[in-house]
Amino acid sequence: MPEPIARWWARRQWSRGTDVPYEVGRFREAWASFPVLIRQYRPEFNGGVVLTQIPPAADVWLTWLCDAGHLVVATPDEQRSRPGRERRRSSWCPDCTELARPRTPSLPMAATVRLPGDSPLVTGPVEQPSGGSTRGRELEATWANRRSTAGASGGRPVRSRAPRASPGLCRATPDLPPGEPFVSSCAPPPASAVEAQLRADLTERLEFTPGQNAVRLGKPFFDHVEAWPDIVLPELRVAIEYDSTGRHGLEHVGKREDADRRKDRALRGVGWEVVRVRTGKLPALGPYDLQVGGLGRTTVPLLLDRLREIRGDLLVDAWLRR
């Protein structure tokens, strides 16, 4: 299991009995054939340890800065095993890969048909009118409008425009004042068992309305006018997020960190405060964030102390379970 650079370096110092377990340049030859990785490695993001002090087989999380400016967390083996030994400008980066992915919109199937009476060609979705149904009458009106438009154009081809894709707003979002918590049918399920465990541990110590999983925003956030924190505390108007780098060390870093900051600003803009429980090497993003090694016995007590800092001892202690 990979571990953060600080923990790995400290363990090597202890096992080798020296402050510098690997001298600078020790593994220079092993990294020499990866010039782009040498350029993208940043000691300032890795506890001051330089790349030539790290064995290529070390099971450790390292932070790299790609040519486009994205921070990437990956092990030496992951970086060295990407396609292309020379690691040119096309070297792997999850954010660059996402930006380069083609985003062709999905349009309805279209066909070319000829209207009655040798009228001009009209391109559009083909659907047969159905008798006297409401949908059939709508289609008949559409065909009539196209015929009249074609006649008025003096025989010039008339083409129907493809419908614009509507914004991805959740149609089930209730019309509530900004800042109101509610139960959203659009919210994704919990991303990990650790989030569920944190929610359960907090529920043992603090009373709050269960089930609410969204907060109404004042303006769209990623095409939604609602935010979905990991834990919603309606009585305190505090949102709690549990952040880790994930199995591959790519979560909540780089562009994903920017999205976290935008989400925090959106919630604070409607009167809420955010507490992020940040694990591993993830830095704090806000004034009340917790930096912990993982979910443990001290996590909830530290979280309650943060809630007291935000809303005061009197209010928070009033909701504690006796």
C-alpha atoms as a printed R data frame, in Angstrom:
    type eleno elety resid chain resno       x      y       z
1   ATOM     1    CA   MET     A     1   0.000  0.000   0.000
2   ATOM     2    CA   PRO     A     2   1.600  3.329  -1.011
3   ATOM     3    CA   GLU     A     3   2.202  5.838   1.755
4   ATOM     4    CA   PRO     A     4   2.828  9.611   1.847
5   ATOM     5    CA   ILE     A     5   6.359 10.769   1.203
6   ATOM     6    CA   ALA     A     6   6.865 12.107   4.754
7   ATOM     7    CA   ARG     A     7   5.845  8.804   6.364
8   ATOM     8    CA   TRP     A     8   7.922  6.781   3.894
9   ATOM     9    CA   TRP     A     9  11.027  8.946   4.430
10  ATOM    10    CA   ALA     A    10  10.665  8.810   8.232
11  ATOM    11    CA   ARG     A    11  10.370  5.019   8.108
12  ATOM    12    CA   ARG     A    12  13.505  4.794   5.986
13  ATOM    13    CA   GLN     A    13  15.367  7.068   8.403
14  ATOM    14    CA   TRP     A    14  14.420  4.783  11.293
15  ATOM    15    CA   SER     A    15  15.215  1.514   9.493
16  ATOM    16    CA   ARG     A    16  18.611  2.758   8.270
17  ATOM    17    CA   GLY     A    17  19.465  4.722  11.411
18  ATOM    18    CA   THR     A    18  20.418  7.914   9.569
19  ATOM    19    CA   ASP     A    19  18.866 11.266   8.677
20  ATOM    20    CA   VAL     A    20  19.616 10.733   4.975
21  ATOM    21    CA   PRO     A    21  18.839  7.110   4.096
22  ATOM    22    CA   TYR     A    22  19.489  7.704   0.371
23  ATOM    23    CA   GLU     A    23  22.033 10.312  -0.697
24  ATOM    24    CA   VAL     A    24  21.333 12.712  -3.564
25  ATOM    25    CA   GLY     A    25  22.151 11.087  -6.903
26  ATOM    26    CA   ARG     A    26  21.866  7.513  -5.637
27  ATOM    27    CA   PHE     A    27  19.250  6.589  -8.267
28  ATOM    28    CA   ARG     A    28  20.235  9.085 -10.980
29  ATOM    29    CA   GLU     A    29  20.902  6.390 -13.573
30  ATOM    30    CA   ALA     A    30  17.502  4.742 -13.010
31  ATOM    31    CA   TRP     A    31  15.675  8.011 -13.715
32  ATOM    32    CA   ALA     A    32  17.942  9.225 -16.540
33  ATOM    33    CA   SER     A    33  15.789  7.763 -19.326
34  ATOM    34    CA   PHE     A    34  12.674  9.644 -18.114
35  ATOM    35    CA   PRO     A    35  13.569 13.312 -18.786
36  ATOM    36    CA   VAL     A    36   9.979 14.566 -18.617
37  ATOM    37    CA   LEU     A    37   9.446 12.930 -15.232
38  ATOM    38    CA   ILE     A    38  12.634 14.584 -14.016
39  ATOM    39    CA   ARG     A    39  11.235 17.948 -15.121
40  ATOM    40    CA   GLN     A    40   7.789 17.318 -13.669
41  ATOM    41    CA   TYR     A    41   9.001 16.216 -10.253
42  ATOM    42    CA   ARG     A    42   8.958 19.013  -7.656
43  ATOM    43    CA   PRO     A    43  10.875 18.539  -4.373
44  ATOM    44    CA   GLU     A    44   8.908 21.403  -2.772
45  ATOM    45    CA   PHE     A    45   5.749 19.275  -3.029
46  ATOM    46    CA   ASN     A    46   7.540 16.176  -1.731
47  ATOM    47    CA   GLY     A    47   9.062 17.232   1.584
48  ATOM    48    CA   GLY     A    48  12.283 18.467  -0.017
49  ATOM    49    CA   VAL     A    49  13.290 14.959  -1.109
50  ATOM    50    CA   VAL     A    50  14.798 15.041  -4.600
51  ATOM    51    CA   LEU     A    51  13.957 12.465  -7.266
52  ATOM    52    CA   THR     A    52  17.387 10.812  -7.320
53  ATOM    53    CA   GLN     A    53  16.916  9.916  -3.640
54  ATOM    54    CA   ILE     A    54  13.822  7.806  -4.390
55  ATOM    55    CA   PRO     A    55  14.144  4.197  -5.581
56  ATOM    56    CA   PRO     A    56  12.036  3.594  -8.714
57  ATOM    57    CA   ALA     A    57  10.385  0.631  -6.948
58  ATOM    58    CA   ALA     A    58   9.431  2.644  -3.847
59  ATOM    59    CA   ASP     A    59   5.753  2.265  -2.897
60  ATOM    60    CA   VAL     A    60   5.242  5.952  -2.112
61  ATOM    61    CA   TRP     A    61   2.917  8.725  -3.258
62  ATOM    62    CA   LEU     A    62   4.775 11.496  -5.077
63  ATOM    63    CA   THR     A    63   3.431 14.797  -6.375
64  ATOM    64    CA   TRP     A    64   4.247 15.772  -9.979
65  ATOM    65    CA   LEU     A    65   3.515 18.986 -11.886
66  ATOM    66    CA   CYS     A    66   2.592 18.337 -15.518
67  ATOM    67    CA   ASP     A    67   3.546 20.711 -18.331
68  ATOM    68    CA   ALA     A    68   0.062 22.261 -18.255
69  ATOM    69    CA   GLY     A    69   0.332 23.065 -14.542
70  ATOM    70    CA   HIS     A    70  -1.803 20.230 -13.090
71  ATOM    71    CA   LEU     A    71  -0.711 18.528  -9.873
72  ATOM    72    CA   VAL     A    72  -0.692 14.737 -10.204
73  ATOM    73    CA   VAL     A    73  -0.240 12.284  -7.328
74  ATOM    74    CA   ALA     A    74   1.203  8.927  -8.424
75  ATOM    75    CA   THR     A    75   3.806  6.356  -7.434
76  ATOM    76    CA   PRO     A    76   7.140  6.024  -9.275
77  ATOM    77    CA   ASP     A    77   6.015  2.723 -10.797
78  ATOM    78    CA   GLU     A    78   2.768  4.271 -12.111
79  ATOM    79    CA   GLN     A    79   4.621  7.130 -13.776
80  ATOM    80    CA   ARG     A    80   7.388  4.998 -15.255
81  ATOM    81    CA   SER     A    81   4.951  2.418 -16.645
82  ATOM    82    CA   ARG     A    82   2.870  4.902 -18.666
83  ATOM    83    CA   PRO     A    83   3.066  4.442 -22.458
84  ATOM    84    CA   GLY     A    84   6.158  6.029 -24.026
85  ATOM    85    CA   ARG     A    85   9.458  5.512 -22.269
86  ATOM    86    CA   GLU     A    86  10.816  8.917 -23.211
87  ATOM    87    CA   ARG     A    87   7.815 10.631 -21.586
88  ATOM    88    CA   ARG     A    88   7.401 13.479 -24.083
89  ATOM    89    CA   ARG     A    89   4.857 16.316 -23.797
90  ATOM    90    CA   SER     A    90   2.083 13.756 -24.233
91  ATOM    91    CA   SER     A    91   3.039 12.217 -20.891
92  ATOM    92    CA   TRP     A    92   0.111 11.022 -18.831
93  ATOM    93    CA   CYS     A    93  -1.930 13.451 -16.730
94  ATOM    94    CA   PRO     A    94  -5.581 12.752 -15.747
95  ATOM    95    CA   ASP     A    95  -6.621 16.398 -16.088
96  ATOM    96    CA   CYS     A    96  -4.992 16.783 -19.516
97  ATOM    97    CA   THR     A    97  -6.627 13.528 -20.605
98  ATOM    98    CA   GLU     A    98 -10.036 14.810 -19.511
99  ATOM    99    CA   LEU     A    99  -9.564 18.118 -21.334
100 ATOM   100    CA   ALA     A   100  -8.432 16.358 -24.508
101 ATOM   101    CA   ARG     A   101 -11.391 13.969 -24.582
102 ATOM   102    CA   PRO     A   102 -13.771 14.854 -27.447
103 ATOM   103    CA   ARG     A   103 -17.155 16.084 -26.275
104 ATOM   104    CA   THR     A   104 -19.423 15.479 -29.268
105 ATOM   105    CA   PRO     A   105 -23.000 16.298 -28.297
106 ATOM   106    CA   SER     A   106 -25.557 13.538 -28.608
107 ATOM   107    CA   LEU     A   107 -28.140 14.628 -31.175
108 ATOM   108    CA   PRO     A   108 -31.365 12.925 -32.243
109 ATOM   109    CA   MET     A   109 -31.214 10.628 -35.260
110 ATOM   110    CA   ALA     A   110 -31.926 12.686 -38.391
111 ATOM   111    CA   ALA     A   111 -32.943 11.763 -41.926
112 ATOM   112    CA   THR     A   112 -33.699 13.549 -45.174
113 ATOM   113    CA   VAL     A   113 -37.308 13.331 -46.350
114 ATOM   114    CA   ARG     A   114 -39.296 14.835 -49.232
115 ATOM   115    CA   LEU     A   115 -42.517 16.650 -48.442
116 ATOM   116    CA   PRO     A   116 -45.645 16.055 -50.524
117 ATOM   117    CA   GLY     A   117 -45.941 18.007 -53.764
118 ATOM   118    CA   ASP     A   118 -42.237 18.017 -54.636
119 ATOM   119    CA   SER     A   119 -41.543 20.530 -51.854
120 ATOM   120    CA   PRO     A   120 -37.969 21.315 -50.830
121 ATOM   121    CA   LEU     A   121 -35.997 18.872 -48.767
122 ATOM   122    CA   VAL     A   122 -36.310 19.147 -44.989
123 ATOM   123    CA   THR     A   123 -33.809 17.544 -42.660
124 ATOM   124    CA   GLY     A   124 -35.004 16.575 -39.199
125 ATOM   125    CA   PRO     A   125 -36.084 13.727 -36.948
126 ATOM   126    CA   VAL     A   126 -38.518 11.432 -38.762
127 ATOM   127    CA   GLU     A   127 -41.625 10.528 -36.809
128 ATOM   128    CA   GLN     A   128 -44.921  9.336 -38.192
129 ATOM   129    CA   PRO     A   129 -48.074 11.220 -37.138
130 ATOM   130    CA   SER     A   130 -50.440  8.982 -35.231
131 ATOM   131    CA   GLY     A   131 -54.116  9.493 -36.051
132 ATOM   132    CA   GLY     A   132 -55.999 11.905 -33.890
133 ATOM   133    CA   SER     A   133 -53.739 11.802 -30.849
134 ATOM   134    CA   THR     A   134 -52.361 14.985 -29.339
135 ATOM   135    CA   ARG     A   135 -48.860 14.077 -30.493
136 ATOM   136    CA   GLY     A   136 -50.211 13.357 -33.998
137 ATOM   137    CA   ARG     A   137 -51.892 16.754 -34.222
138 ATOM   138    CA   GLU     A   138 -48.669 18.432 -33.079
139 ATOM   139    CA   LEU     A   139 -46.713 16.665 -35.818
140 ATOM   140    CA   GLU     A   140 -49.314 17.527 -38.469
141 ATOM   141    CA   ALA     A   141 -49.064 21.184 -37.450
142 ATOM   142    CA   THR     A   142 -45.277 20.962 -37.695
143 ATOM   143    CA   TRP     A   143 -45.430 19.489 -41.196
144 ATOM   144    CA   ALA     A   144 -47.917 22.175 -42.275
145 ATOM   145    CA   ASN     A   145 -45.659 24.907 -40.928
146 ATOM   146    CA   ARG     A   146 -42.689 23.467 -42.816
147 ATOM   147    CA   ARG     A   147 -44.665 23.305 -46.065
148 ATOM   148    CA   SER     A   148 -45.805 26.926 -45.749
149 ATOM   149    CA   THR     A   149 -42.280 28.049 -44.889
150 ATOM   150    CA   ALA     A   150 -40.877 26.187 -47.890
151 ATOM   151    CA   GLY     A   151 -43.431 27.785 -50.202
152 ATOM   152    CA   ALA     A   152 -42.667 31.280 -48.882
153 ATOM   153    CA   SER     A   153 -38.966 30.772 -49.462
154 ATOM   154    CA   GLY     A   154 -39.376 30.587 -53.223
155 ATOM   155    CA   GLY     A   155 -38.218 27.004 -53.483
156 ATOM   156    CA   ARG     A   156 -35.014 27.444 -51.444
157 ATOM   157    CA   PRO     A   157 -34.068 24.475 -49.258
158 ATOM   158    CA   VAL     A   158 -35.359 24.790 -45.703
159 ATOM   159    CA   ARG     A   159 -33.642 22.863 -42.959
160 ATOM   160    CA   SER     A   160 -34.833 22.397 -39.414
161 ATOM   161    CA   ARG     A   161 -32.388 23.337 -36.697
162 ATOM   162    CA   ALA     A   162 -31.264 20.685 -34.256
163 ATOM   163    CA   PRO     A   163 -32.660 21.497 -30.800
164 ATOM   164    CA   ARG     A   164 -30.233 23.074 -28.411
165 ATOM   165    CA   ALA     A   165 -29.176 20.838 -25.566
166 ATOM   166    CA   SER     A   166 -30.867 22.074 -22.426
167 ATOM   167    CA   PRO     A   167 -28.692 22.740 -19.367
168 ATOM   168    CA   GLY     A   168 -28.185 19.721 -17.129
169 ATOM   169    CA   LEU     A   169 -30.203 21.187 -14.308
170 ATOM   170    CA   CYS     A   170 -31.905 18.680 -12.078
171 ATOM   171    CA   ARG     A   171 -35.598 19.106 -12.798
172 ATOM   172    CA   ALA     A   172 -36.460 17.743  -9.355
173 ATOM   173    CA   THR     A   173 -34.742 20.596  -7.486
174 ATOM   174    CA   PRO     A   174 -37.463 22.252  -5.391
175 ATOM   175    CA   ASP     A   175 -38.078 25.979  -5.619
176 ATOM   176    CA   LEU     A   176 -36.633 26.883  -2.220
177 ATOM   177    CA   PRO     A   177 -34.846 29.992  -0.946
178 ATOM   178    CA   PRO     A   178 -31.048 29.782  -1.362
179 ATOM   179    CA   GLY     A   179 -29.455 28.126   1.640
180 ATOM   180    CA   GLU     A   180 -32.354 25.788   2.455
181 ATOM   181    CA   PRO     A   181 -31.424 22.121   3.021
182 ATOM   182    CA   PHE     A   182 -33.603 19.385   1.538
183 ATOM   183    CA   VAL     A   183 -33.717 15.783   0.341
184 ATOM   184    CA   SER     A   184 -32.555 15.611  -3.289
185 ATOM   185    CA   SER     A   185 -33.333 12.805  -5.692
186 ATOM   186    CA   CYS     A   186 -30.445 13.992  -7.891
187 ATOM   187    CA   ALA     A   187 -27.725 13.534  -5.257
188 ATOM   188    CA   PRO     A   188 -25.295 10.686  -5.966
189 ATOM   189    CA   PRO     A   189 -24.981  7.835  -3.445
190 ATOM   190    CA   PRO     A   190 -22.178  7.969  -0.841
191 ATOM   191    CA   ALA     A   191 -18.834  7.582  -2.573
192 ATOM   192    CA   SER     A   192 -17.140  5.422   0.066
193 ATOM   193    CA   ALA     A   193 -17.726  3.378   3.187
194 ATOM   194    CA   VAL     A   194 -15.518  5.801   5.128
195 ATOM   195    CA   GLU     A   195 -18.001  8.638   4.569
196 ATOM   196    CA   ALA     A   196 -20.822  6.432   5.857
197 ATOM   197    CA   GLN     A   197 -18.742  5.508   8.906
198 ATOM   198    CA   LEU     A   198 -17.987  9.170   9.641
199 ATOM   199    CA   ARG     A   199 -21.702  9.979   9.382
200 ATOM   200    CA   ALA     A   200 -22.530  7.119  11.778
201 ATOM   201    CA   ASP     A   201 -19.842  8.162  14.273
202 ATOM   202    CA   LEU     A   202 -21.025 11.764  14.215
203 ATOM   203    CA   THR     A   203 -24.655 10.684  14.649
204 ATOM   204    CA   GLU     A   204 -23.691  8.906  17.885
205 ATOM   205    CA   ARG     A   205 -22.450 12.199  19.334
206 ATOM   206    CA   LEU     A   206 -24.612 14.866  17.683
207 ATOM   207    CA   GLU     A   207 -28.310 15.171  16.932
208 ATOM   208    CA   PHE     A   208 -29.214 16.528  13.491
209 ATOM   209    CA   THR     A   209 -31.966 15.999  10.948
210 ATOM   210    CA   PRO     A   210 -31.181 12.745   9.097
211 ATOM   211    CA   GLY     A   211 -31.687 12.153   5.406
212 ATOM   212    CA   GLN     A   212 -31.133 15.669   4.093
213 ATOM   213    CA   ASN     A   213 -28.378 15.531   1.478
214 ATOM   214    CA   ALA     A   214 -28.519 18.802  -0.467
215 ATOM   215    CA   VAL     A   215 -28.418 22.568  -0.066
216 ATOM   216    CA   ARG     A   216 -30.213 24.946  -2.435
217 ATOM   217    CA   LEU     A   217 -27.743 27.346  -4.077
218 ATOM   218    CA   GLY     A   218 -28.260 30.846  -5.390
219 ATOM   219    CA   LYS     A   219 -26.694 30.115  -8.793
220 ATOM   220    CA   PRO     A   220 -25.761 26.985 -10.763
221 ATOM   221    CA   PHE     A   221 -22.778 24.930  -9.696
222 ATOM   222    CA   PHE     A   222 -21.753 22.538 -12.499
223 ATOM   223    CA   ASP     A   223 -25.202 22.953 -14.092
224 ATOM   224    CA   HIS     A   224 -27.068 22.345 -10.835
225 ATOM   225    CA   VAL     A   225 -28.610 24.800  -8.395
226 ATOM   226    CA   GLU     A   226 -27.950 22.455  -5.517
227 ATOM   227    CA   ALA     A   227 -24.838 21.174  -3.748
228 ATOM   228    CA   TRP     A   228 -24.463 17.696  -2.270
229 ATOM   229    CA   PRO     A   229 -22.117 17.699   0.755
230 ATOM   230    CA   ASP     A   230 -21.070 14.377   2.259
231 ATOM   231    CA   ILE     A   231 -22.832 15.296   5.542
232 ATOM   232    CA   VAL     A   232 -25.437 18.037   5.968
233 ATOM   233    CA   LEU     A   233 -26.034 19.534   9.433
234 ATOM   234    CA   PRO     A   234 -29.206 21.614   8.933
235 ATOM   235    CA   GLU     A   235 -29.454 22.809  12.542
236 ATOM   236    CA   LEU     A   236 -25.954 24.308  12.411
237 ATOM   237    CA   ARG     A   237 -25.922 25.131   8.680
238 ATOM   238    CA   VAL     A   238 -22.578 23.397   8.321
239 ATOM   239    CA   ALA     A   239 -21.528 21.048   5.503
240 ATOM   240    CA   ILE     A   240 -18.921 18.367   6.160
241 ATOM   241    CA   GLU     A   241 -16.770 16.827   3.430
242 ATOM   242    CA   TYR     A   242 -14.447 13.830   3.731
243 ATOM   243    CA   ASP     A   243 -11.557 14.092   1.257
244 ATOM   244    CA   SER     A   244  -8.915 11.512   0.407
245 ATOM   245    CA   THR     A   245  -6.671 11.025  -2.603
246 ATOM   246    CA   GLY     A   246  -8.474  7.790  -3.450
247 ATOM   247    CA   ARG     A   247  -7.119  4.444  -4.531
248 ATOM   248    CA   HIS     A   248  -4.971  5.932  -7.298
249 ATOM   249    CA   GLY     A   249  -4.030  9.154  -5.495
250 ATOM   250    CA   LEU     A   250  -5.815 11.368  -8.029
251 ATOM   251    CA   GLU     A   251  -8.865 12.588  -6.103
252 ATOM   252    CA   HIS     A   252  -9.116 16.151  -4.712
253 ATOM   253    CA   VAL     A   253  -5.869 17.303  -6.364
254 ATOM   254    CA   GLY     A   254  -5.240 19.615  -9.298
255 ATOM   255    CA   LYS     A   255  -8.411 20.497 -11.167
256 ATOM   256    CA   ARG     A   256 -10.524 18.550  -8.675
257 ATOM   257    CA   GLU     A   257  -9.207 20.773  -5.891
258 ATOM   258    CA   ASP     A   258 -10.393 23.809  -7.853
259 ATOM   259    CA   ALA     A   259 -13.872 22.256  -7.991
260 ATOM   260    CA   ASP     A   260 -13.783 21.750  -4.206
261 ATOM   261    CA   ARG     A   261 -12.943 25.415  -3.702
262 ATOM   262    CA   ARG     A   262 -15.797 26.472  -6.004
263 ATOM   263    CA   LYS     A   263 -18.217 24.268  -4.092
264 ATOM   264    CA   ASP     A   264 -17.104 25.775  -0.773
265 ATOM   265    CA   ARG     A   265 -17.591 29.297  -2.117
266 ATOM   266    CA   ALA     A   266 -21.057 28.399  -3.387
267 ATOM   267    CA   LEU     A   267 -22.089 27.069   0.027
268 ATOM   268    CA   ARG     A   268 -20.628 30.006   1.920
269 ATOM   269    CA   GLY     A   269 -22.429 32.316  -0.484
270 ATOM   270    CA   VAL     A   270 -25.783 31.061   0.856
271 ATOM   271    CA   GLY     A   271 -24.867 31.281   4.534
272 ATOM   272    CA   TRP     A   272 -23.311 27.865   5.150
273 ATOM   273    CA   GLU     A   273 -19.864 26.987   6.468
274 ATOM   274    CA   VAL     A   274 -17.765 24.051   5.272
275 ATOM   275    CA   VAL     A   275 -15.486 21.745   7.241
276 ATOM   276    CA   ARG     A   276 -13.341 19.405   5.169
277 ATOM   277    CA   VAL     A   277 -11.717 16.383   6.783
278 ATOM   278    CA   ARG     A   278  -8.571 16.128   4.635
279 ATOM   279    CA   THR     A   279  -6.520 12.949   4.846
280 ATOM   280    CA   GLY     A   280  -3.005 12.070   3.793
281 ATOM   281    CA   LYS     A   281  -1.029 14.928   2.276
282 ATOM   282    CA   LEU     A   282  -4.058 16.949   1.161
283 ATOM   283    CA   PRO     A   283  -3.635 20.562   2.341
284 ATOM   284    CA   ALA     A   284  -6.406 22.461   4.113
285 ATOM   285    CA   LEU     A   285  -8.584 24.563   1.813
286 ATOM   286    CA   GLY     A   286 -10.555 26.553   4.387
287 ATOM   287    CA   PRO     A   287 -10.058 28.023   7.858
288 ATOM   288    CA   TYR     A   288 -11.841 25.160   9.646
289 ATOM   289    CA   ASP     A   289 -10.532 22.154   7.706
290 ATOM   290    CA   LEU     A   290  -9.023 19.193   9.571
291 ATOM   291    CA   GLN     A   291  -5.853 17.473   8.369
292 ATOM   292    CA   VAL     A   292  -5.808 13.909   9.684
293 ATOM   293    CA   GLY     A   293  -4.164 10.635   8.789
294 ATOM   294    CA   GLY     A   294  -7.528  8.922   8.444
295 ATOM   295    CA   LEU     A   295 -10.771  8.234  10.249
296 ATOM   296    CA   GLY     A   296  -9.957  7.415  13.882
297 ATOM   297    CA   ARG     A   297 -11.185  7.832  17.443
298 ATOM   298    CA   THR     A   298 -10.101 11.466  17.597
299 ATOM   299    CA   THR     A   299 -11.738 12.552  14.342
300 ATOM   300    CA   VAL     A   300 -15.240 13.233  15.684
301 ATOM   301    CA   PRO     A   301 -14.025 15.072  18.838
302 ATOM   302    CA   LEU     A   302 -11.838 17.294  16.641
303 ATOM   303    CA   LEU     A   303 -14.809 17.831  14.330
304 ATOM   304    CA   LEU     A   304 -17.022 18.883  17.250
305 ATOM   305    CA   ASP     A   305 -14.352 21.370  18.328
306 ATOM   306    CA   ARG     A   306 -14.418 22.873  14.825
307 ATOM   307    CA   LEU     A   307 -18.211 23.153  14.986
308 ATOM   308    CA   ARG     A   308 -17.896 25.003  18.300
309 ATOM   309    CA   GLU     A   309 -15.439 27.417  16.698
310 ATOM   310    CA   ILE     A   310 -17.940 28.090  13.923
311 ATOM   311    CA   ARG     A   311 -21.280 28.260  15.771
312 ATOM   312    CA   GLY     A   312 -20.258 28.630  19.415
313 ATOM   313    CA   ASP     A   313 -20.216 26.260  22.385
314 ATOM   314    CA   LEU     A   314 -23.773 26.996  23.485
315 ATOM   315    CA   LEU     A   315 -25.441 26.072  20.200
316 ATOM   316    CA   VAL     A   316 -23.338 23.013  19.432
317 ATOM   317    CA   ASP     A   317 -23.517 21.567  22.956
318 ATOM   318    CA   ALA     A   318 -27.311 21.970  22.870
319 ATOM   319    CA   TRP     A   319 -27.425 19.341  20.106
320 ATOM   320    CA   LEU     A   320 -25.033 16.863  21.725
321 ATOM   321    CA   ARG     A   321 -26.474 13.515  22.684
322 ATOM   322    CA   ARG     A   322 -26.490 12.992  26.435
